Amino acid sequence: MLPVITSSRSSAKICSLLLLLSILAVMVLVSSCSKPPEEVYAPPPAPVVIKRDVNIISSPPGASIAVDHVGVGKAPLSYTFNFSDKAVYSVSAALDNYLPVEAVIDVQGVDSAGGTLQLHLNPHPFVAVTSLKYPANEWIQVPMTPEVLEYDFWERLIRIVRRYYPGPLLAQMEPGIIESKFVTMKYPVGEHHEFIRSRLKTRFQEKYPKVIMGVYIETETSVDGVEWISFHPMRNKDVELIDTLRKKMGVHYYLNTSPASETPSQ
């Protein structure tokens, strides 16, 4: 019987092949058994709600309050601010005859102020130079001495008017017409200027049996000197003029409450 001779090279190849097959088998087994990690759902964190109740006070009281330019009422009032929605808010106050004011608030400012917002309004400069004693842009009746129908007294009336309206005047004695040009004044308001102007018109409303002079002070204001709007209070100088006419030329005054047909034409 012949002996079996095994080549060492063949044995090495067989061992390498068996090793490779073993590795592949393990890889297949591991891949078939492994599972992807399960995803765990985490809900988003709840939003933080930051609200503050703020007492809004104006000085003087009664100002109209607006939050981000939307009216919310008259001071004093309480308003709830939601600082979760916005970090800052604008709060403004407005009142007739006073300069408007605006404040910007955040939650830190509200907390440091103890939940109170005080808005102080300064008087408009026109307040110091105007009066409500007589209404502007309305005819005012001033009973006068009949002597005003005479030339000397008419000239005296013209001289009184020129003290307050020194510019050119349209004057006609018979109908009692006196018309002036506008007198314009400029006043600082914050970082800009505003304007107020007035002019005089007169007419005889009655001549017999008594003389009644109609006096009309046309008054307007403007923020730019271009666009003008009617202004109800009268300049103090015009009030002084009417008082002077009453003292020097008449005996009393009263507002024109007669029918429209009796109102002098302009």
C-alpha positions in Angstrom: 0.0 0.0 0.0 1.4 3.3 -1.1 1.7 6.1 1.5 -0.6 9.4 1.1 1.5 12.4 0.7 -0.3 15.8 1.5 1.1 19.0 0.2 1.6 21.8 2.8 0.6 24.4 0.2 -2.7 22.8 -0.4 -3.4 22.6 3.3 -2.7 26.3 3.7 -5.1 27.2 1.0 -7.8 25.0 2.5 -7.3 26.7 5.9 -7.5 30.2 4.4 -10.7 29.2 2.6 -12.3 27.8 5.7 -11.4 31.0 7.7 -12.9 33.2 5.0 -16.1 31.2 5.0 -16.3 31.4 8.8 -15.9 35.2 8.7 -18.6 35.6 6.1 -21.0 33.4 8.0 -20.5 35.4 11.2 -21.1 38.7 9.2 -24.3 37.3 7.7 -25.4 36.2 11.1 -24.7 39.5 12.8 -26.4 41.5 10.1 -29.5 39.4 10.2 -29.8 39.7 14.0 -29.0 43.4 14.3 -31.9 46.0 14.4 -31.8 49.8 13.9 -32.1 51.8 17.1 -35.6 52.9 17.9 -36.3 56.6 17.6 -37.5 58.2 20.9 -40.0 61.2 20.4 -39.3 64.2 22.6 -42.0 66.9 22.6 -40.8 70.5 22.2 -40.5 72.5 25.3 -43.6 74.6 26.3 -43.2 78.3 25.4 -42.5 80.6 28.3 -45.4 83.1 28.8 -44.3 86.5 30.0 -47.2 88.8 30.8 -47.4 92.0 32.8 -50.4 94.1 33.9 -49.3 97.7 33.7 -51.1 100.7 35.3 -50.8 103.6 32.8 -51.2 107.1 34.3 -51.1 110.4 32.5 -50.4 113.8 33.9 -52.7 115.6 33.5 -55.2 112.7 33.5 -57.6 111.9 30.7 -55.1 111.5 27.9 -55.9 109.1 25.1 -53.5 106.1 25.3 -52.3 104.0 22.3 -50.2 100.9 22.3 -48.2 100.4 19.1 -50.4 103.2 17.6 -53.7 101.4 18.5 -56.0 103.2 20.9 -56.8 101.4 24.1 -58.6 104.0 26.2 -58.1 107.0 28.4 -55.7 107.2 31.3 -55.7 106.0 34.0 -56.1 102.5 32.8 -54.6 99.0 33.2 -53.3 97.1 30.2 -51.8 93.6 29.9 -48.6 93.3 27.8 -47.6 90.0 26.5 -43.8 90.1 26.3 -43.7 86.5 24.9 -45.0 87.9 21.6 -42.9 91.1 21.5 -39.8 92.2 23.5 -40.8 96.0 23.4 -43.9 98.0 23.0 -44.5 101.7 22.3 -47.0 103.5 24.5 -48.2 107.1 23.5 -50.5 109.6 25.2 -52.3 112.5 23.5 -54.4 115.3 25.0 -55.9 118.5 23.5 -53.6 121.6 24.1 -50.7 119.3 25.2 -47.7 117.9 23.3 -48.1 114.2 22.7 -45.6 111.9 24.4 -44.4 108.4 23.7 -42.5 105.8 25.7 -40.9 102.4 24.8 -41.2 99.7 27.5 -39.8 96.2 28.0 -40.4 93.7 30.7 -37.3 94.8 32.7 -38.5 98.4 32.7 -42.0 97.4 33.8 -40.6 95.3 36.6 -38.2 98.0 37.8 -41.1 100.6 37.8 -43.3 98.4 39.9 -45.8 97.8 37.1 -46.7 101.5 36.7 -46.1 103.7 33.6 -46.3 107.5 34.2 -46.7 109.7 31.1 -46.2 113.4 31.6 -47.5 115.8 28.9 -46.2 119.3 28.5 -48.6 122.2 27.5 -48.5 123.1 23.8 -46.8 126.5 23.3 -50.0 127.8 21.7 -51.7 127.5 25.1 -49.7 130.4 26.5 -50.4 132.7 23.6 -54.1 132.0 23.0 -57.4 132.3 24.9 -60.9 130.9 24.8 -62.4 134.2 26.0 -63.7 134.9 22.4 -64.1 132.2 19.7 -61.9 132.6 16.6 -63.4 132.0 13.2 -66.8 133.3 14.3 -68.5 136.7 14.0 -68.5 138.6 17.3 -70.8 141.6 17.7 -69.5 144.7 19.3 -72.0 147.5 19.9 -70.3 150.8 19.2 -71.0 154.5 19.7 -72.9 156.0 16.8 -70.0 158.5 16.4 -68.0 155.8 14.7 -70.0 156.6 11.6 -68.3 160.0 11.6 -64.9 160.3 9.8 -62.9 161.3 12.9 -64.1 158.3 14.9 -63.6 156.0 12.0 -60.0 157.1 11.7 -59.6 156.5 15.4 -60.9 152.9 14.9 -58.4 152.4 12.1 -55.5 153.6 14.3 -56.5 151.1 17.0 -56.6 148.2 14.5 -53.1 149.2 13.1 -51.6 148.7 16.6 -52.3 145.0 16.2 -52.2 144.6 12.4 -49.5 147.1 11.2 -49.5 145.8 7.7 -51.7 147.1 4.8 -55.4 147.4 5.5 -58.4 147.4 3.3 -60.8 150.0 4.8 -64.1 151.3 3.6 -66.0 153.5 6.0 -69.6 153.2 4.7 -70.0 149.4 5.0 -67.6 149.3 8.0 -65.1 147.1 6.2 -61.6 146.6 7.6 -59.6 143.7 6.4 -56.0 142.9 7.3 -53.3 140.6 6.0 -52.3 137.6 8.0 -49.9 138.1 10.9 -47.9 134.9 11.4 -46.0 133.7 14.5 -43.6 130.8 14.9 -43.1 128.8 18.1 -40.7 125.9 18.9 -42.4 122.6 19.5 -40.0 119.8 20.4 -37.4 119.6 17.7 -39.4 121.6 15.1 -41.6 124.7 14.8 -45.3 125.2 14.5 -47.1 128.3 13.2 -50.2 130.3 14.1 -51.6 133.1 12.1 -54.6 135.4 12.2 -56.2 138.2 10.3 -59.0 140.7 11.0 -62.3 141.3 9.2 -65.0 143.8 10.2 -68.5 144.7 8.9 -71.3 147.0 10.1 -74.1 144.6 11.0 -76.4 147.4 12.1 -76.2 151.1 11.7 -79.6 152.3 12.8 -81.0 152.7 15.5 -77.8 151.4 17.0 -74.4 150.6 15.6 -73.1 147.1 15.8 -69.8 146.1 14.4 -69.2 142.5 13.4 -65.6 141.4 14.2 -64.2 138.2 12.7 -60.7 136.9 13.7 -59.6 134.2 11.3 -57.1 132.0 13.0 -55.2 129.1 11.6 -52.3 126.8 12.6 -49.7 124.8 10.6 -46.9 122.4 11.4 -44.9 123.3 8.3 -46.0 126.8 7.3 -47.6 125.4 4.1 -50.7 123.5 5.0 -53.1 125.5 7.3 -56.1 124.4 9.4 -58.6 126.4 11.4 -57.8 126.9 15.1 -60.6 127.7 17.5 -58.7 129.5 20.3 -57.9 133.2 19.6 -54.5 134.8 20.0 -54.1 136.8 23.1 -53.3 139.9 20.9 -56.6 139.5 19.2 -58.5 139.2 22.5 -56.7 142.4 23.6 -57.8 144.1 20.3 -61.5 143.2 20.9 -61.3 144.4 24.5 -59.8 147.6 23.3 -62.6 148.1 20.8 -65.1 147.6 23.5 -63.4 150.0 25.8 -62.6 152.8 23.3 -65.4 152.5 20.8 -68.3 150.6 22.4 -70.0 149.7 25.6 -70.5 145.9 25.6 -70.1 142.8 23.5 -72.1 139.6 22.8 -71.7 136.6 20.5 -73.6 136.7 17.2 -76.6 134.4 17.7 -78.7 136.0 15.0 -80.0 133.9 12.0 -77.5 133.2 9.2 -79.3 135.8 7.0 -78.1 138.5 9.4 -74.5 137.4 9.5 -72.2 139.7 7.6 -71.0 138.4 4.3 -67.3 137.7 4.1 
